[in-house]
Amino acid sequence: MARMFTVAAAAAMAFAVVQVPLAHAGDGSVVRTDKGAVRGTVTQQVRTFGNIPFAAPPVGENRWRDPRPAAAWQGVRDATGVSPRCAQTEGLGEAGSEIEDCLYLNVTTPAAKSRAARPVLVWIHGGGFTNGSAAGYDARWLAAKNDAVVVTVNYRLGVFGFFGYPGLPGSGAFGLADQQAALKWVQRNARAFGGDPRNVTVAGESAGGLSVCAQLASPRAAGLFAKAIVQSGPCGLSVPDPDVQGGLETFWRPRADVEKDGAAQPLGCADLACLRKLAPSALLASHTVFGQPAFDTAVLPISPYVAQSTGRTHRVPTLVGTTHDEMTLYAGLIYPTAILDRDYAKKAGEVFGPELGAQVVARYPLNGNGDMRDELAAALTDRSWACPAHETRQQLGRRMPVTGYDFAEPDMPMIFPGMPEFPGGYRAYHASELPLLFEFPGLALTAGQRELSEQMVTAWGRFARTGDPGWRGVRSLAAGASGPADFVNDHKCGFWGSL
């Protein structure tokens, strides 16, 4: 999904400052930020500026500290590239990286001048808090078609962003602090790019959607955004509880638990000073241990799940949605080969526990295709994603305007390479809505899907401008079949809520 970078190329790009006369700024290619001037790329439709630092490099003594201010520069910085990939291991469709100096963002804005300040949409990428990059999201559609400024941001991942250690201030929440530093950069610099700092929408998908939940719950994010979009990352997203068969726990972890995990890592160090001297490659051995943000921190005092249920969130218009078949992607990865129908009851008992497993078998009957993975995926979608999204809409909606969507386009092309065959196809799998909002080169869409893309890009832009996507309640989004969704019944939220 994201662009590929070598360590050397990204390091060179990160510090590229060239002497370009500001007289060339008449075409809009040069913009002066609060730290210095940047030169981007201008086309007929958009201006793009990449690899702009919003914080100091989080290396050396700055490793595992809240982001520090970026240094100013002289001359004009080359912003014709895109931000590097933060250090990470290889993931689903993602290359690995050892680049720690990665706190950069990209800006896309219409090429034409505007008399009025434009709405700003800040995009937080997904990737399970361990993978992903801002550079993987080509925002030209959202910017040009909506007369908006779109900012895509990096943040530290995994062991670099969500590591905890006893006595370490900010344990488990450095990546969330990075996101806030980027939002503060937007407040200082939006006008330079034609944007309105008073009309900022923070948006994200998957881990990015969960990040939006965290920012809604963070007192430190007050005043940094006016609207929010949560895509496939409801605040109460549930993950398997390792201590309870069939049990679930919300995604957020107490800081003390994250610190305990940090102290237990076999990294050969007895203190933080030693850990800060380790090479990124050594730390990546523990990367995926730290894929859940911590609360009980200054950035995130309470769990966003608790915050939404108790009203301790920023009260801004919010759009909360999911894809109709979220779990087909994960079911295909976890169970890459067919599971026969005759094993349905056994497998359901293993996944949900014996008692609940029997109820799942009764409520999600076999469809006769001989492979029960799609029935299992439907139950997991409803339990872990859809009904938590319904709960998020209900609870947030008590105190602020909330709308929703159910992305239900049944035949989306697969954006992740190497996926195995899945019974009935992957349908509206997790992240399948992204190619309709961002341009994915080489991905073929049908005429109906292109029309749906136009509708969604317009709706996201309208929401960023006004807080209203153009509908009330929850809307089903599918090519030629969009309309009001019977979400609660479709996803059996009455059943799951009764548990």
C-alpha positions as CSV (number, residue, x, y, z in Angstrom):
1,M,0.0,0.0,0.0
2,A,2.6,2.5,1.0
3,R,5.6,3.7,-1.0
4,M,8.8,1.7,-0.5
5,F,11.9,3.5,0.8
6,T,15.5,2.5,1.4
7,V,17.1,3.7,4.6
8,A,19.6,5.7,2.7
9,A,17.1,7.3,0.3
10,A,14.8,8.3,3.1
11,A,17.5,9.7,5.3
12,A,18.8,11.8,2.4
13,M,15.2,13.0,1.6
14,A,14.6,13.9,5.3
15,F,17.2,16.6,5.3
16,A,17.0,17.9,1.8
17,V,17.0,21.7,1.9
18,V,17.8,23.5,-1.4
19,Q,18.3,27.1,-2.3
20,V,15.3,28.0,-4.4
21,P,14.4,31.7,-4.8
22,L,11.2,32.6,-3.2
23,A,10.3,34.5,-6.3
24,H,9.3,31.2,-7.8
25,A,6.5,31.0,-5.2
26,G,4.1,32.7,-7.7
27,D,3.0,29.3,-9.0
28,G,2.2,28.2,-5.5
29,S,5.0,25.7,-5.4
30,V,6.7,27.4,-2.4
31,V,5.0,27.9,0.9
32,R,6.4,29.3,4.1
33,T,5.7,27.3,7.2
34,D,6.4,28.3,10.7
35,K,9.8,26.6,10.5
36,G,10.8,27.6,7.0
37,A,9.9,27.5,3.3
38,V,9.0,24.3,1.5
39,R,8.8,23.6,-2.3
40,G,6.3,21.1,-3.5
41,T,4.9,19.9,-6.8
42,V,2.1,21.7,-8.8
43,T,-0.2,20.1,-11.3
44,Q,-3.4,21.4,-12.9
45,Q,-5.5,19.9,-10.1
46,V,-3.4,20.0,-6.9
47,R,-0.3,21.1,-5.1
48,T,1.5,18.5,-3.1
49,F,4.1,19.0,-0.4
50,G,5.7,16.0,1.3
51,N,8.2,15.0,3.9
52,I,7.6,18.1,6.1
53,P,8.9,17.7,9.6
54,F,6.3,18.4,12.4
55,A,8.6,17.3,15.3
56,A,12.2,16.8,16.0
57,P,13.7,13.3,15.1
58,P,12.7,10.9,17.9
59,V,16.1,9.4,18.2
60,G,18.8,9.1,20.8
61,E,17.6,10.8,24.0
62,N,14.3,11.6,22.3
63,R,13.5,8.0,21.8
64,W,10.4,7.2,24.0
65,R,9.8,10.9,24.8
66,D,6.9,13.0,23.8
67,P,7.7,14.8,20.5
68,R,9.9,17.8,20.6
69,P,9.6,20.9,18.3
70,A,11.2,20.6,14.9
71,A,14.2,22.8,14.1
72,A,13.8,25.7,11.8
73,W,15.8,25.7,8.5
74,Q,17.2,28.3,6.1
75,G,16.5,28.4,2.4
76,V,13.7,26.3,0.8
77,R,13.2,22.7,1.8
78,D,12.6,20.1,-1.0
79,A,9.1,18.9,-0.4
80,T,8.6,17.1,-3.7
81,G,8.9,13.6,-2.1
82,V,6.8,11.9,0.5
83,S,7.4,11.1,4.1
84,P,9.5,8.0,5.0
85,R,8.1,4.8,6.6
86,C,8.5,4.7,10.4
87,A,10.4,1.8,11.7
88,Q,8.4,-1.4,11.5
89,T,8.5,-5.1,10.7
90,E,7.0,-6.5,7.5
91,G,3.2,-6.6,7.6
92,L,0.2,-7.4,5.4
93,G,1.2,-5.7,2.2
94,E,3.8,-3.6,4.0
95,A,7.6,-3.5,3.7
96,G,9.7,-3.3,6.8
97,S,11.8,-0.2,7.8
98,E,14.4,0.8,10.3
99,I,13.9,4.5,10.0
100,E,13.3,6.1,13.4
101,D,13.5,9.7,12.1
102,C,10.1,9.6,10.6
103,L,7.9,12.4,12.1
104,Y,6.9,13.9,8.8
105,L,3.7,14.7,7.1
106,N,2.3,15.4,3.5
107,V,-0.1,18.1,2.4
108,T,-2.3,18.0,-0.7
109,T,-4.3,21.1,-1.6
110,P,-6.2,22.3,-4.8
111,A,-4.0,24.1,-7.3
112,A,-6.5,26.9,-7.8
113,K,-6.5,29.8,-5.3
114,S,-9.5,30.3,-3.1
115,R,-10.9,33.4,-1.5
116,A,-12.2,31.5,1.4
117,A,-10.2,29.2,3.7
118,R,-10.7,25.6,2.9
119,P,-11.7,22.8,5.3
120,V,-8.8,20.6,6.4
121,L,-8.9,16.8,6.7
122,V,-6.1,15.2,8.7
123,W,-5.7,11.5,7.9
124,I,-4.2,9.0,10.4
125,H,-3.2,5.8,8.8
126,G,-4.0,2.3,9.9
127,G,-1.9,-0.8,10.3
128,G,-2.6,-2.2,13.8
129,F,-0.3,0.4,15.4
130,T,2.7,-1.6,14.2
131,N,2.6,-1.0,10.4
132,G,1.6,1.6,7.8
133,S,2.7,5.0,6.5
134,A,1.2,8.4,5.6
135,A,2.8,8.0,2.1
136,G,0.4,5.1,1.3
137,Y,-2.5,7.5,0.8
138,D,-2.8,9.5,-2.3
139,A,-5.2,12.3,-1.3
140,R,-5.7,14.0,-4.7
141,W,-9.4,13.0,-5.0
142,L,-10.4,14.2,-1.6
143,A,-8.5,17.5,-2.0
144,A,-9.4,18.4,-5.6
145,K,-13.0,17.2,-5.7
146,N,-13.9,18.8,-2.3
147,D,-11.8,22.0,-2.5
148,A,-10.1,20.9,0.7
149,V,-6.7,20.6,2.3
150,V,-5.7,17.0,3.1
151,V,-2.8,16.2,5.5
152,T,-1.6,12.7,5.9
153,V,0.6,12.1,9.0
154,N,3.2,9.6,10.3
155,Y,3.4,8.5,13.9
156,R,5.8,6.2,15.8
157,L,4.7,2.5,15.7
158,G,5.0,-0.6,17.8
159,V,8.0,-0.7,20.1
160,F,8.9,2.9,19.1
161,G,5.5,4.4,19.6
162,F,3.8,2.3,22.3
163,F,6.6,0.9,24.4
164,G,6.3,1.1,28.2
165,Y,8.8,0.8,31.0
166,P,8.6,1.3,34.7
167,G,9.3,5.0,35.5
168,L,9.1,6.1,31.8
169,P,6.8,9.1,31.5
170,G,4.3,8.7,28.7
171,S,4.7,4.9,28.6
172,G,2.5,3.3,25.9
173,A,1.3,6.5,24.3
174,F,4.1,8.2,22.3
175,G,2.4,7.5,19.0
176,L,-0.7,9.3,20.1
177,A,1.4,12.2,21.3
178,D,2.9,12.3,17.8
179,Q,-0.5,12.6,16.2
180,Q,-1.3,15.5,18.5
181,A,2.0,17.2,17.5
182,A,0.9,16.9,13.8
183,L,-2.5,18.4,14.7
184,K,-0.8,21.3,16.4
185,W,1.4,21.8,13.3
186,V,-1.9,22.0,11.3
187,Q,-3.2,24.6,13.6
188,R,0.0,26.7,13.1
189,N,0.3,26.2,9.3
190,A,-3.1,25.4,7.8
191,R,-3.6,29.0,6.6
192,A,-0.2,28.9,4.7
193,F,-1.7,26.1,2.6
194,G,-5.1,27.8,2.2
195,G,-6.8,25.8,5.0
196,D,-9.0,26.9,7.9
197,P,-7.5,25.9,11.3
198,R,-11.0,26.4,12.8
199,N,-12.4,23.7,10.5
200,V,-10.2,20.6,10.9
201,T,-11.5,17.1,10.7
202,V,-9.4,14.3,12.1
203,A,-10.0,11.0,10.3
204,G,-8.6,7.5,10.2
205,E,-9.2,3.9,9.4
206,S,-8.5,0.8,11.5
207,A,-5.7,1.8,13.9
208,G,-6.3,5.3,12.5
209,G,-9.9,5.1,13.5
210,L,-9.0,3.9,17.0
211,S,-6.5,6.8,17.1
212,V,-9.4,9.2,16.4
213,C,-11.2,7.6,19.4
214,A,-8.1,8.3,21.5
215,Q,-8.0,11.9,20.4
216,L,-11.7,12.4,21.2
217,A,-10.9,11.2,24.7
218,S,-7.7,13.1,25.2
219,P,-7.8,16.4,27.1
220,R,-4.6,17.4,25.4
221,A,-6.4,17.4,22.0
222,A,-8.9,20.1,23.0
223,G,-9.2,22.7,20.2
224,L,-7.1,20.7,17.7
225,F,-10.1,19.5,15.6
226,A,-13.7,20.4,15.0
227,K,-15.0,17.1,13.5
228,A,-14.0,13.4,13.6
229,I,-14.3,10.4,11.2
230,V,-13.9,6.9,12.7
231,Q,-13.5,4.2,10.0
232,S,-13.4,0.5,11.1
233,G,-12.0,1.4,14.5
234,P,-14.9,1.8,16.9
235,C,-13.9,2.9,20.4
236,G,-15.1,-0.4,21.9
237,L,-13.4,-2.6,19.3
238,S,-13.0,-6.0,21.0
239,V,-10.0,-8.4,20.7
240,P,-9.6,-11.9,22.0
241,D,-8.9,-12.1,25.8
242,P,-5.9,-14.5,26.1
243,D,-7.0,-15.5,29.6
244,V,-10.6,-16.4,28.9
245,Q,-11.7,-19.0,26.3
246,G,-14.0,-17.2,23.9
247,G,-13.6,-14.0,25.9
248,L,-13.0,-10.5,24.7
249,E,-11.4,-7.3,25.9
250,T,-11.4,-3.8,24.6
251,F,-8.4,-2.7,22.6
252,W,-6.9,-0.3,25.1
253,R,-4.4,-1.4,27.8
254,P,-3.6,0.0,31.3
255,R,-0.2,1.7,31.3
256,A,1.0,-0.6,34.2
257,D,0.5,-3.7,31.9
258,V,2.4,-2.1,29.1
259,E,5.2,-1.2,31.4
260,K,5.3,-4.7,32.8
261,D,5.7,-6.0,29.2
262,G,8.5,-3.6,28.5
263,A,10.5,-4.7,31.6
264,A,10.1,-8.3,30.5
265,Q,11.6,-7.9,27.0
266,P,14.8,-9.9,26.5
267,L,16.7,-7.0,25.0
268,G,19.8,-7.3,27.2
269,C,19.4,-4.0,28.9
270,A,18.9,-3.2,32.6
271,D,17.8,0.5,32.2
272,L,16.4,3.0,29.8
273,A,19.8,4.5,29.0
274,C,20.9,1.2,27.6
275,L,17.7,0.7,25.7
276,R,18.0,4.1,24.1
277,K,21.4,3.1,22.6
278,L,20.1,-0.1,21.0
279,A,19.9,-0.1,17.2
280,P,16.4,-0.1,15.7
281,S,16.9,-3.6,14.4
282,A,17.4,-4.9,17.9
283,L,14.2,-3.3,19.1
284,L,12.2,-4.6,16.2
285,A,12.5,-8.1,17.7
286,S,9.8,-6.9,20.2
287,H,7.9,-4.7,17.8
288,T,4.5,-6.5,17.7
289,V,4.4,-6.8,21.5
290,F,3.5,-3.1,21.6
291,G,0.5,-2.8,19.3
292,Q,-2.1,-1.5,21.7
293,P,-2.0,2.1,23.1
294,A,-2.0,2.6,26.9
295,F,-4.3,4.7,29.0
296,D,-3.5,6.1,32.5
297,T,-1.2,8.5,30.8
298,A,-1.1,12.3,30.4
299,V,-2.0,11.9,26.7
300,L,-4.8,9.4,27.4
301,P,-6.0,9.5,31.0
302,I,-8.8,7.0,30.5
303,S,-9.8,4.3,28.1
304,P,-11.6,5.7,25.1
305,Y,-14.2,3.0,25.6
306,V,-14.9,4.4,29.1
307,A,-14.7,7.9,27.8
308,Q,-17.5,7.3,25.2
309,S,-19.8,5.7,27.8
310,T,-19.3,8.4,30.4
311,G,-19.3,11.5,28.2
312,R,-15.7,12.4,28.8
313,T,-15.0,13.1,25.1
314,H,-14.7,16.2,22.9
315,R,-18.2,17.0,21.6
316,V,-17.8,17.4,17.9
317,P,-19.8,16.0,14.9
318,T,-18.6,12.5,14.3
319,L,-19.0,9.9,11.5
320,V,-18.6,6.3,12.6
321,G,-18.6,3.4,10.1
322,T,-17.4,-0.1,9.3
323,T,-17.3,-2.4,6.4
324,H,-20.0,-5.0,6.2
325,D,-17.6,-8.0,6.2
326,E,-14.7,-6.8,8.3
327,M,-13.5,-10.2,9.5
328,T,-13.3,-12.0,6.1
329,L,-9.8,-10.6,5.7
330,Y,-8.6,-11.8,9.1
331,A,-10.5,-15.1,8.8
332,G,-8.7,-15.7,5.5
333,L,-5.3,-15.0,7.2
334,I,-6.0,-17.1,10.4
335,Y,-7.7,-20.0,8.5
336,P,-6.1,-20.1,5.0
337,T,-7.7,-23.4,4.1
338,A,-11.3,-24.6,4.1
339,I,-12.9,-25.8,7.3
340,L,-15.7,-28.3,6.6
341,D,-19.3,-27.7,7.6
342,R,-19.3,-30.7,9.8
343,D,-16.7,-29.0,12.0
344,Y,-18.7,-25.8,12.5
345,A,-19.9,-26.6,16.1
346,K,-16.4,-27.6,17.2
347,K,-14.7,-24.6,15.7
348,A,-17.4,-22.2,17.1
349,G,-16.9,-23.7,20.5
350,E,-13.2,-23.1,20.3
351,V,-13.6,-19.5,19.2
352,F,-16.5,-18.4,21.3
353,G,-16.6,-20.9,24.1
354,P,-19.0,-23.9,24.3
355,E,-22.1,-22.2,25.4
356,L,-21.9,-19.1,23.2
357,G,-20.6,-21.2,20.3
358,A,-23.8,-23.2,20.3
359,Q,-25.8,-20.0,20.1
360,V,-23.6,-18.7,17.2
361,V,-24.2,-21.9,15.3
362,A,-28.0,-21.4,15.7
363,R,-28.0,-17.7,14.7
364,Y,-25.5,-18.0,11.8
365,P,-26.7,-21.1,10.0
366,L,-24.6,-22.8,7.3
367,N,-25.2,-21.7,3.8
368,G,-24.4,-25.0,2.2
369,N,-21.1,-24.1,0.4
370,G,-19.2,-26.7,2.4
371,D,-16.8,-24.3,4.1
372,M,-17.8,-22.7,7.3
373,R,-15.2,-19.9,7.4
374,D,-17.7,-17.3,6.0
375,E,-20.2,-18.0,8.7
376,L,-17.5,-17.7,11.3
377,A,-16.3,-14.5,9.8
378,A,-19.9,-13.1,9.8
379,A,-20.3,-13.8,13.5
380,L,-16.8,-12.3,14.4
381,T,-17.6,-9.2,12.3
382,D,-20.8,-8.6,14.2
383,R,-19.3,-9.3,17.6
384,S,-16.0,-7.5,17.3
385,W,-16.6,-4.7,14.8
386,A,-20.2,-3.9,13.8
387,C,-22.0,-3.9,17.1
388,P,-19.2,-2.0,18.9
389,A,-19.5,0.6,16.1
390,H,-23.3,0.7,16.8
391,E,-22.5,1.1,20.5
392,T,-20.0,3.9,19.7
393,R,-22.7,5.7,17.7
394,Q,-25.3,5.3,20.4
395,Q,-23.1,6.5,23.2
396,L,-21.4,9.4,21.4
397,G,-24.7,10.4,19.9
398,R,-26.2,11.2,23.3
399,R,-24.0,14.3,23.5
400,M,-23.1,15.3,19.9
401,P,-24.2,14.8,16.3
402,V,-23.3,11.3,15.1
403,T,-23.9,9.6,11.7
404,G,-22.8,6.3,10.4
405,Y,-22.2,4.1,7.4
406,D,-22.0,0.4,6.6
407,F,-19.7,-0.1,3.5
408,A,-21.4,-3.0,1.8
409,E,-20.0,-3.1,-1.8
410,P,-19.8,-6.9,-2.2
411,D,-17.2,-7.3,-4.9
412,M,-14.3,-5.0,-4.0
413,P,-10.9,-5.8,-5.5
414,M,-8.4,-7.1,-3.0
415,I,-5.7,-4.6,-2.1
416,F,-3.6,-7.0,0.0
417,P,-1.3,-9.4,-2.0
418,G,-1.2,-13.1,-1.6
419,M,-4.6,-13.7,0.1
420,P,-5.9,-17.3,-0.1
421,E,-9.2,-18.2,-1.6
422,F,-12.2,-17.5,0.6
423,P,-15.7,-19.0,0.4
424,G,-18.0,-16.5,-1.4
425,G,-15.1,-14.1,-1.8
426,Y,-13.9,-11.4,0.7
427,R,-16.8,-9.1,-0.2
428,A,-16.7,-5.8,1.8
429,Y,-13.6,-6.8,3.8
430,H,-11.6,-4.7,6.3
431,A,-10.1,-1.7,4.5
432,S,-12.0,-2.3,1.3
433,E,-13.5,1.2,1.3
434,L,-10.0,2.8,1.1
435,P,-9.6,2.5,-2.8
436,L,-12.8,4.5,-3.2
437,L,-11.4,7.4,-1.1
438,F,-7.7,7.3,-2.1
439,E,-6.2,6.5,-5.4
440,F,-4.5,3.1,-5.5
441,P,-2.5,2.9,-8.8
442,G,-3.2,-0.2,-10.9
443,L,-6.4,-1.2,-9.0
444,A,-9.3,-1.7,-11.4
445,L,-12.7,-0.5,-10.3
446,T,-16.0,-1.2,-12.1
447,A,-18.1,1.7,-13.4
448,G,-20.5,1.3,-10.5
449,Q,-17.6,1.4,-8.0
450,R,-16.2,4.5,-9.6
451,E,-19.7,6.1,-9.2
452,L,-19.8,5.0,-5.6
453,S,-16.3,6.5,-5.1
454,E,-17.6,9.8,-6.3
455,Q,-20.5,9.6,-3.9
456,M,-18.2,8.8,-0.9
457,V,-15.5,11.3,-1.7
458,T,-18.3,14.0,-1.9
459,A,-19.8,12.8,1.4
460,W,-16.5,12.8,3.2
461,G,-15.8,16.3,1.8
462,R,-19.2,17.5,2.8
463,F,-18.8,16.2,6.3
464,A,-15.3,17.9,6.6
465,R,-16.9,21.2,5.5
466,T,-20.2,21.1,7.4
467,G,-20.3,18.1,9.8
468,D,-23.1,16.5,7.7
469,P,-22.3,13.7,5.2
470,G,-25.7,14.1,3.5
471,W,-27.8,11.6,5.4
472,R,-29.1,10.8,8.9
473,G,-28.6,7.7,10.9
474,V,-26.6,4.9,9.2
475,R,-26.3,4.6,5.5
476,S,-25.5,1.4,3.5
477,L,-22.9,2.2,0.8
478,A,-22.9,0.0,-2.2
479,A,-22.7,0.5,-6.0
480,G,-26.2,1.2,-7.2
481,A,-27.7,0.2,-3.9
482,S,-26.9,2.8,-1.3
483,G,-29.6,3.7,1.1
484,P,-30.7,3.6,4.7
485,A,-29.2,0.6,6.5
486,D,-31.0,-1.8,8.8
487,F,-27.8,-2.1,10.7
488,V,-28.9,-3.4,14.1
489,N,-30.9,-6.3,12.6
490,D,-28.4,-7.0,9.8
491,H,-25.6,-7.4,12.2
492,K,-27.6,-9.1,15.0
493,C,-26.7,-6.4,17.5
494,G,-29.7,-7.2,19.7
495,F,-28.3,-10.7,20.2
496,W,-24.7,-9.5,20.9
497,G,-25.8,-6.6,23.1
498,S,-27.8,-9.0,25.3
499,L,-24.6,-10.8,26.2
